[in-house]
Amino acid sequence: EAQEAGKIPPEFKVTAQFMELYNEEILDLLSPSGEAKGKKSNLKIHEDAGGEIYVDGMSTETVADSNEVLRCLQQGALCRTTASTDMNAVSSRSHALFALKIHQ
C-alpha cells in the first residue's frame, strides 16, 4: 500500500521468545545452549512503567519469515520438560508460552 502511494514502506522487526512454566519456575526454551533442561532458573517476571510485562534475561530470536518462526517452535519444543504420567507416557507436565513481538 505504501509503495503504491509512492511512500517508503515501514520497516518491521519481529522477535520470538519461548518459555516454559514448570514447578513454579520460568525456563528459557530458546537459550543458546539448551541450558533450560535440568537447571534452576533465575528468570523473573517484571512490569515496566508503561504496564508491559516482560521476563528479564529471556533469550530473544529475531525472525525474518515463517520458516524461522517454525524453527524456533521446533527448537523450543525439544527443550520442554517431559515426564511419564498414568495417562500419557510423554506428558509435557508444564505450560509453554511462545511470543512474537512486532516492532515498527
Order of alpha helices (4+ residues) and beta strands (2+ residues): beta-beta-beta-beta-beta-alpha-beta
